[in-house]
Amino acid sequence: MSDQKYKIIDGKAVPVLPATAKEVIKHKRTGKVYASKDEFHADVNDPNTDTQHEDLQQDVEITVASLDVFGSND
């Protein structure tokens, strides 16, 4: 028996896939990855760097578990 969960959408059972989301904070010009927004803002406030608020790049990485799909072409 599978632990796969399903949700009914338009009368069809659709598998619900476990997923995780991770926010990635980067410096647009240098590509530096920060551990948090607070670290980025500390870089902006550091007079020894030329980092500005406009240099903030926020990405979201979404990882979805793999799924074996078997279907038909009806």
N, C-alpha and C positions, 0 to 999 in steps of 0.2 A: 504494500500500500504506500502511496506517495504522500509526502507532506505538502505537495503543491496546493496553493490556495487559488481560488477562482472568484471572479466577480461577474455577475450577470450584466451584460451590456447589450441592449437591443435584442434581448431574448437569447443571447449566446453566452456560453461560459468562456470567459477570457482569463488566461493565467495572470496572476498578480506576481510580478517579479520583485525580489528583494533588491534594493539599490541603496547606494551610499553616495552622498554629495560632499565634496570637499571644496572649500573656497581657497583660491590661490591669489595672494597679493603680490604684485610685481611692480617694478619700476619700468615704465614704458621705454625709456631711452637706454637704460643699461641692462635690463633683463634681470636685475637682482630680484631674488625671491625673498620676501619678508615672512617671518613667522606669524605676524599678526598685523592688523591695521595700526595698532598702537606703535609697533616698531617702525612702520612706514611714517607715521606722524612724527615720531621722535626724529627720524631722518630729515623730515621737512623743517622741523624746529631747530635742527643743528646748524649753527652758523658756518660750520666748516664744510658743508655740502651745498650744492646748488639745486638740490631736490625741491620741487614745488608740488603743490596739491594736484596740479594738472598731470603730473607724472604717474599718478595712481592708475594701475590697471588691475581690475578684478576679474578673475576667471572662475568658473565653476566646473569642476571635473565630476562627472556622474559615472559611476561604475555599476553596471547591472550584471547580475549573475547570468551565466550562460544557460541556454535553454535548448533542449532538443525538440525540434518542431517536426511533427509528422502531420501531414494534411493531404487534402485532395484538391484537385483542380476542377471541381464541379461547376 
